[in-house]
């Protein structure tokens, strides 16, 4: 865990603004470490939205009905939009989009580990909406109050759309859980495979978190990893009961004294292994992004040329 260091006069004034609940804007003075922390967090968040399209887009052509196909297509488009909002927020910190993608493609900047798992059945699309978007909402709603203005404002629209995505996912799970024996089996199997990866989305335990203490002091993060993970379990466990699906944790139970569910920790060795690039789909995901970047070069070049032409014409 990091230790907060002695601050300069400028840093003390900056921290006072944070403590007073003021928003920090792009032209305001900020410590280099604050800027770097934001670039890391917003960049990884943006990459997660873009890479997160891949497991779901795989099912657009195989959705069971036209309505499901349309809903999934709209959702994938939403995720692309979320990525763009976040890349724009990151760019206000002085890093270019080209630099952000280079960091992604070289593995220097990460994305959420959950997207390195495969989507094997249609029920997985329901599980992603219900669990993965549910975890994302738990993480992101507090970020509407984060200290950096462009990030906080981007989160407002993103959270509204993610809430809709979670409801879609839950509805898919409900339909399958109440469907045929085979459909219920698929729903339970999806829950079994995505439960622990969803818990990992909140990051390592607080005792092992490198960045949380300083990020909390700067109000870049509003809650600790463990607080958010507990809140997620408390919300999802009753929903699983309603679906008549069993969370794959024999130790899960509601503690009436604490008024919280107690649960088993994920396999943190698996988490570290996936983050290191050794998950089931890491190489496939990064290759897909690299290919998209390379094949889209002509589009970016054309748009830049058009923008430069407009600037020249406006100056004449």
Residue pairs with C-beta under 8 A, 6 or more apart in sequence:
1 206
1 207
1 208
1 209
1 210
1 212
1 213
2 210
2 211
2 213
2 214
3 213
4 213
4 214
4 217
7 15
10 29
10 31
11 31
14 24
14 29
14 30
14 31
14 34
15 217
15 218
17 24
18 24
18 147
18 217
18 218
18 219
22 147
23 147
23 148
23 149
23 152
24 30
24 34
24 147
24 148
24 149
25 149
25 150
26 92
26 93
26 149
26 150
33 214
34 218
34 220
35 93
35 94
37 211
37 214
37 215
37 218
37 220
38 90
38 93
38 148
38 151
38 220
39 90
39 93
39 95
40 109
40 211
41 215
41 220
41 221
42 86
42 89
42 90
42 93
42 151
43 86
43 90
43 95
43 100
43 103
43 104
43 109
44 109
44 110
44 111
44 112
45 86
46 82
46 83
46 86
46 87
46 89
46 90
46 100
47 83
47 100
47 104
47 109
47 110
47 111
48 111
48 112
48 115
49 79
49 80
49 82
49 83
49 86
50 79
50 80
50 83
50 111
50 289
51 111
51 112
51 115
51 285
51 289
52 79
52 111
52 112
52 114
52 115
52 132
53 76
53 79
53 80
54 115
54 285
54 288
54 289
55 115
55 117
55 118
55 119
55 124
55 128
55 281
56 72
56 75
56 76
56 79
56 119
56 125
56 128
57 76
58 119
59 72
59 119
59 122
59 124
59 125
60 69
60 72
60 73
60 76
61 69
62 122
63 69
63 72
63 122
63 125
64 122
68 172
71 168
72 125
75 129
75 165
75 168
78 161
78 165
81 161
82 158
82 161
82 162
85 154
85 157
85 158
86 151
86 154
86 158
87 97
87 100
88 150
88 154
89 148
89 150
89 151
89 154
90 97
90 100
91 97
92 150
100 109
101 289
101 293
103 109
104 111
104 286
104 289
105 286
105 289
105 290
105 293
107 277
107 286
110 275
111 285
112 201
113 197
113 200
113 201
113 271
113 274
113 275
113 279
114 132
114 135
114 194
114 197
114 198
114 200
114 201
115 281
115 285
116 274
116 279
116 280
116 281
116 282
116 285
117 193
117 194
117 197
117 279
117 280
117 281
118 124
118 280
118 281
119 125
119 128
120 193
121 186
121 189
121 190
122 172
122 176
122 186
123 172
123 173
123 176
123 183
123 186
123 187
123 189
123 190
124 190
124 193
124 194
125 169
125 172
126 169
126 170
126 171
126 172
126 173
126 176
126 187
126 190
127 169
127 173
127 187
127 190
127 191
127 193
127 194
128 169
128 194
129 165
129 166
129 167
129 168
129 169
129 170
129 172
129 173
130 166
130 169
130 170
130 172
130 173
130 236
130 239
131 169
131 191
131 194
131 195
131 198
131 236
132 169
132 194
132 198
132 201
133 162
133 165
133 166
133 169
134 166
134 169
134 198
134 232
134 235
134 236
135 198
135 199
135 201
135 202
135 232
136 162
136 201
137 159
137 162
137 163
137 166
138 202
138 228
138 231
138 232
138 235
139 201
139 202
139 228
140 155
140 158
140 159
140 162
141 155
141 159
142 221
142 222
142 223
142 228
143 151
143 152
143 155
143 222
144 152
144 155
144 156
144 159
145 152
145 219
145 222
146 152
146 155
146 219
146 220
146 221
146 222
147 218
147 219
147 220
148 220
170 239
173 187
173 190
173 191
173 243
173 245
174 243
175 183
176 183
176 184
176 186
176 187
177 183
177 184
177 187
177 188
177 243
177 244
177 245
178 184
187 243
187 245
188 245
188 246
191 240
191 245
191 246
191 247
191 248
192 248
195 247
195 248
195 249
196 248
196 266
196 267
196 270
197 266
198 232
199 229
199 232
199 233
199 263
199 265
199 266
200 266
200 268
200 270
200 271
200 274
202 225
202 226
202 228
202 229
202 232
203 209
203 212
203 225
204 225
204 268
204 271
205 225
205 226
205 265
205 268
206 212
206 224
206 225
206 226
208 268
209 224
209 225
212 221
212 224
212 225
215 221
216 222
216 224
223 231
230 260
230 261
233 252
233 260
233 261
233 263
234 260
234 261
236 247
237 247
237 252
237 254
237 261
240 246
240 247
249 263
249 264
250 264
251 262
251 263
251 264
252 261
252 262
252 263
252 264
253 261
253 262
254 260
254 261
254 262
255 261
255 262
273 279
274 282
277 283
